[in-house]
């Protein structure tokens, strides 16, 4: 698995963006614009006092700079067209507010071309002579790191640790996953034959089921953790970092069960350092998920021969 920061996209990013903007401007100054009644107005919301209008957009990652730019450029083009064309609806929405900035709010951008494209769209909007646009209007691009103060304030708003509750993994869940992932379960089976603490097939089957439960339970925690994007990203980054040391652990030798226990313990320690907001129970589930994931793929293996 390639190491990258898994950023939010789609509705997840739009919801998080509105939280950030409401925190930054204040809940009585930032006005969200629902889109579930009569279509999309091309905006998430706007700040009344400053006249800043925002459209949030998070594309699916991981992708490269050029593809990210292309997707962000096309989104800006589409929604600036709506900003110009929807004059009757937007005039009613904005009222007396004059828009000084139209902002494409993205998790991350890394191309100067999107800034140049924003300058072109600025000229296009000004040429349209819209009644709700101020003379100093400009189209710009913002990313999440531009709102780091609001982000940290939201993440630290509660003294309670983040605990993600999940449903119990059923036997049906295990069977369904196993039936569609034969290659991964075979990798796991091969590795478990190297564990001296599991000398019999019955013991290995029981432990294999336990590993799959770790994996599915942890995957559910990860999905729930997407509501806390910065914590989620730190978990993914920490996991990718720790994964880089696993091959060395196998080469260095040592008993197989000790390698397994050490991998679990070290990742849990790293999680509790890098993602302090996590409740102990959720951190433990994520640590077990990581070990299960590494066992199902290639990163974690054991030296020595197999049990017969």
C-alpha positions in Angstrom: 0.0 0.0 0.0 1.4 3.4 -1.0 1.7 5.9 1.8 -0.4 8.9 1.4 -2.7 11.1 3.5 -6.3 10.1 2.9 -8.2 13.4 2.6 -11.9 13.8 2.8 -14.0 14.0 -0.3 -17.6 14.5 -1.4 -20.2 15.0 1.3 -17.7 14.3 4.0 -15.6 17.2 2.9 -18.6 19.5 2.4 -19.9 18.9 5.9 -16.4 19.4 7.5 -15.9 22.6 5.4 -19.1 24.1 6.7 -18.1 23.3 10.3 -14.7 25.0 9.7 -16.3 28.1 8.1 -18.9 28.4 10.8 -16.2 28.2 13.5 -14.0 30.7 11.6 -16.7 33.4 10.9 -19.1 32.6 13.8 -22.4 30.7 13.5 -24.5 33.9 13.2 -22.3 35.3 10.4 -21.7 32.3 8.2 -24.9 31.3 6.4 -25.1 27.8 4.9 -27.1 27.3 1.8 -29.0 23.9 1.7 -29.3 22.2 -1.7 -32.0 19.6 -1.0 -35.1 21.6 -2.0 -34.8 23.2 -5.4 -31.4 22.3 -6.7 -27.8 23.3 -6.2 -27.1 27.0 -6.0 -23.4 26.3 -6.6 -22.4 27.5 -3.1 -22.0 25.9 0.4 -22.6 29.2 2.1 -21.4 32.8 2.6 -20.1 35.1 5.3 -22.5 38.0 5.8 -20.1 40.6 7.1 -17.2 40.0 4.7 -19.1 38.9 1.6 -17.1 35.8 1.2 -18.9 33.0 -0.7 -17.7 29.4 -0.5 -18.0 26.3 -2.7 -16.5 23.3 -1.1 -15.0 20.5 -3.2 -13.0 17.5 -2.3 -12.0 15.1 -5.1 -11.2 11.4 -4.5 -7.6 10.8 -3.5 -4.9 9.7 -4.1 -4.2 11.4 -7.4 -1.4 13.4 -8.9 -1.0 17.2 -9.2 -2.2 17.4 -12.8 -5.3 15.3 -12.2 -6.1 17.2 -9.0 -5.7 20.5 -10.9 -8.0 19.3 -13.7 -10.8 18.3 -11.3 -10.5 21.5 -9.3 -10.4 23.6 -12.5 -13.5 21.9 -13.9 -15.4 22.3 -10.6 -14.5 26.0 -10.5 -15.6 26.5 -14.1 -19.0 24.8 -13.5 -19.8 26.6 -10.3 -18.7 30.1 -11.5 -21.1 29.5 -14.4 -23.9 28.9 -11.9 -22.8 31.9 -9.9 -23.4 34.0 -13.0 -26.4 32.3 -14.4 -28.5 31.9 -11.2 -29.0 35.7 -10.8 -32.6 35.6 -9.6 -32.1 32.9 -7.0 -28.8 34.3 -5.7 -30.1 37.9 -5.5 -32.8 36.6 -3.2 -30.3 34.6 -1.1 -27.7 37.3 -0.7 -30.2 40.2 -0.2 -28.2 43.3 0.5 -24.9 41.4 0.9 -22.3 42.2 -1.8 -19.9 39.3 -2.6 -16.3 40.3 -2.5 -14.7 36.8 -2.8 -15.9 33.6 -4.4 -13.8 30.8 -2.9 -13.2 27.3 -4.1 -12.5 25.6 -0.7 -10.6 22.3 -1.1 -8.7 20.0 1.2 -5.5 20.7 -0.6 -4.2 22.2 -3.9 -0.7 22.1 -5.3 -0.8 23.7 -8.7 -0.2 27.4 -9.5 -2.5 26.8 -12.6 -5.6 26.7 -10.4 -4.7 30.2 -9.1 -4.3 31.4 -12.7 -7.6 29.9 -13.6 -9.2 31.7 -10.7 -7.8 35.0 -12.1 -9.5 34.2 -15.4 -12.8 33.5 -13.7 -12.5 36.7 -11.8 -12.5 38.7 -15.0 -15.5 36.6 -16.3 -17.6 37.4 -13.2 -16.7 41.1 -13.3 -17.7 41.3 -16.9 -21.1 39.9 -16.1 -21.9 43.0 -14.0 -23.8 41.0 -11.4 -25.9 43.0 -8.9 -24.6 41.0 -5.9 -20.9 41.4 -6.7 -18.7 44.2 -5.3 -16.2 46.1 -7.4 -13.2 44.5 -5.7 -14.5 41.0 -6.3 -12.0 38.1 -6.8 -12.2 34.4 -7.3 -9.6 32.6 -5.1 -8.7 29.1 -3.8 -8.4 28.1 -0.2 -7.3 24.8 1.4 -7.9 23.3 4.9 -4.5 24.5 6.2 -5.6 28.1 5.7 -8.1 27.6 8.5 -5.8 25.9 11.0 -6.9 28.0 14.0 -10.6 27.0 13.4 -9.6 23.4 12.8 -7.7 23.1 16.0 -10.5 24.8 17.9 -13.0 22.3 16.6 -10.8 19.3 17.4 -10.0 20.6 20.9 -13.6 21.8 21.6 -14.3 18.8 23.8 -12.2 17.3 26.6 -13.7 13.9 26.0 -11.7 11.4 23.9 -13.1 10.3 20.6 -14.6 6.9 20.9 -16.1 5.2 17.8 -18.8 2.7 18.6 -19.2 -0.2 16.1 -21.6 -3.1 15.7 -20.3 -6.6 16.5 -18.8 -8.5 13.6 -21.2 -11.3 12.8 -20.4 -14.8 11.4 -22.2 -13.7 8.3 -19.9 -10.6 8.0 -16.9 -12.9 8.2 -18.2 -15.4 5.7 -19.1 -12.7 3.2 -15.7 -11.0 3.5 -13.8 -14.3 3.3 -15.7 -15.4 0.2 -14.7 -12.3 -1.8 -11.1 -12.2 -0.5 -9.7 -15.7 -1.1 -6.2 -14.5 -1.9 -5.9 -12.5 1.3 -7.2 -15.2 3.5 -4.7 -17.6 1.9 -1.8 -15.2 2.7 -3.0 -15.1 6.3 -3.3 -18.9 6.5 0.2 -19.3 5.2 1.6 -16.8 7.8 -0.2 -18.4 10.7 1.4 -21.7 9.9 4.7 -20.1 11.0 3.4 -19.3 14.5 4.8 -21.9 16.9 2.1 -20.9 19.4 -0.5 -22.3 16.9 0.6 -25.8 16.3 -2.7 -27.3 15.2 -5.1 -26.5 12.3 -7.9 -26.0 14.7 -6.0 -23.4 16.6 -4.9 -21.6 13.4 -8.5 -21.5 12.2 -9.7 -20.0 15.4 -7.0 -17.4 15.4 -7.6 -16.6 11.7 -11.2 -15.8 12.6 -10.0 -13.6 15.4 -7.7 -11.7 13.0 -10.5 -11.2 10.5 -12.7 -9.8 13.3 -9.9 -7.4 14.2 -9.7 -6.2 10.6 -13.5 -5.7 10.0 -14.0 -4.1 13.4 -11.1 -1.7 12.9 -12.3 -0.8 9.4 -15.6 0.2 10.9 -13.7 2.4 13.4 -11.7 4.0 10.6 -14.9 4.8 8.7 -16.5 6.4 11.7 -13.3 8.4 12.3 -13.7 10.1 8.9 -16.0 12.6 10.8 -12.8 13.8 12.5 -10.6 14.4 9.4 -7.4 15.6 11.1 -7.4 12.7 13.5 -8.2 10.3 10.7 -5.3 11.6 8.6 -2.9 11.2 11.5 -4.0 7.6 12.1 -3.4 6.8 8.4 -0.1 8.6 8.3 1.1 6.8 11.5 0.1 3.5 10.2 2.0 4.1 6.9 5.0 5.2 8.9 5.0 2.2 11.1 4.5 -0.2 8.2 7.9 0.9 6.8 9.7 -0.8 9.7 7.9 -4.2 9.5 10.2 -5.8 6.9 13.2 -5.0 9.1 11.5 -6.7 12.0 11.2 -9.9 10.1 14.7 -9.8 8.8 16.1 -9.1 12.3 14.8 -12.5 13.5 13.1 -13.3 16.7 10.2 -15.6 17.6 7.2 -15.1 15.4 4.8 -14.5 18.3 7.1 -11.9 19.7 7.2 -10.1 16.3 3.4 -10.1 16.3 3.1 -8.8 19.9 5.8 -6.1 19.4 4.2 -4.8 16.2 0.9 -4.4 18.0 2.4 -2.7 21.0 4.6 -0.3 19.0 1.8 0.8 16.8 -0.5 1.4 19.7 2.2 3.5 21.4 2.6 5.5 18.2 -1.2 6.0 17.9 -1.5 7.3 21.5 1.3 9.8 20.8 0.2 11.0 17.4 -3.6 10.9 17.9 -4.1 11.8 21.5 -7.7 12.6 20.9 -8.5 8.9 20.5 -10.2 7.0 23.3 -8.1 4.1 24.5 -10.7 1.6 23.2 -10.8 3.0 19.7 -7.0 3.2 19.6 -6.8 -0.4 20.6 -9.2 -1.5 17.8 -7.2 0.5 15.3 -4.0 -1.1 16.5 -5.4 -4.6 16.1 -6.8 -3.6 12.7 -3.4 -2.5 11.5 -1.8 -5.8 12.6 -4.6 -7.7 10.8 -4.2 -5.6 7.7 -0.4 -6.2 7.7 -1.0 -10.0 8.1 -3.5 -10.1 5.3 -1.2 -8.3 2.9 2.6 -8.5 2.7 4.1 -6.1 5.2 4.1 -8.3 8.3 5.7 -11.8 7.9 7.5 -14.2 10.1 10.9 -15.9 9.7 11.4 -19.6 9.9 9.6 -22.7 8.5 6.0 -23.8 8.8 4.1 -26.0 11.3 3.2 -29.3 9.8 
